[in-house]
Amino acid sequence: MDQREFGDHAALRDAEWRDRVRASARADVRAMVRATRRRKLERWLVTSMVLVAIVAVLMLMVRVGMFDRVLAKTEEPGAASAPVISDRLAADTDRPFDHTPASGWTDGAAGIVVPPAMQVGEFTKEQVASATALVRDALVASRLEPLLLVQHDPSRYLSLLAPDARKQLAPLFGTGNEPQAQALVSLVSKGSPLLPVEPKVNGRMWAEAGGPGELVVHTNYVFAYAFEGPQTTDPMDSVVVVRAEVDYVLRSGGRWTAGSQGLWYGGVGGYGYSISCVEYKKGFLAPAFRDGDKIHRVPRRDRDTYFDPTAPLPAESGCPT
């Protein structure tokens, strides 16, 4: 074999060797890819199994109520310090507010305290003191005094208002129009006598300047009334709660006619809680048991908040429409 033939054979062998190397390399790469895919698939299967196991555990936790307790803690951060109403404590007719959030409140008119007098806008300190005292008298007459509360006689309350305001409100009493007045006054249903204890009161009032010649006295109070009722183990069965936010406006000066000068009612808001829906729609207060088997909607908030004058007013009604 001459040198040229030997060179040709050597070149062929080199080419074949390179081809085998390339093929081997490609095979190795394919094997590596398959192994990588297999490892990825194995990891995905393991991850999926872990996720399935976690979901199963979470579902079990939800079933046994573990998440309920966790969510309750995060949704109700103040629950531990909030006043608690017991559902199963014997009601005491001599102390009907015991075991309710109203138990420590002030009795009757003593719970309505005027703010310290100070000048507000164009009104002097003395005028502000006179206005807040007048508003206090109006709250006592409209929510606490038996003359209106029990006997449904509005004369005392109306006498505290401006003449024109008095003319507007007078036709609402004793005419079947009491629902139009219940944002301003409390009227006990004739068929539901109160227990011989004073209502409990909690809240406040404050004054600020209104328009020209107007002093606005904001009031925000919760009143709790105790009624006679059947023997029960729940003290709330005999207690009715009324939240009343009323702005009273004192108008004075030459801007106003003689009939318009004096105390007016402005913005109003509030609700009744633990109450007879049937009687409330008529404008009167009575405990919820008066409705018998009629279904009331369950309140969405903790019921202690209905005793709190600083809580937002609820959007829902507990009475069927």
Salt bridges, closest charged atoms under 4 A:
ASP19 OD1 - ARG22 NH1 3.12
ASP87 OD1 - ARG303 NH2 2.36
ASP98 OD2 - ARG95 NE 2.78
ASP107 OD1 - LYS200 NZ 2.75
GLU208 OE2 - HIS218 NE2 2.89
GLU214 OE2 - ARG251 NE 2.98
ASP234 OD2 - ARG303 NH1 3.96
GLU245 OE2 - ARG243 NH2 2.62
ASP247 OD1 - HIS218 ND1 2.72
GLU279 OE2 - LYS282 NZ 3.53
GLU279 OE2 - ARG290 NH2 3.42
ASP291 OD2 - HIS296 NE2 2.76
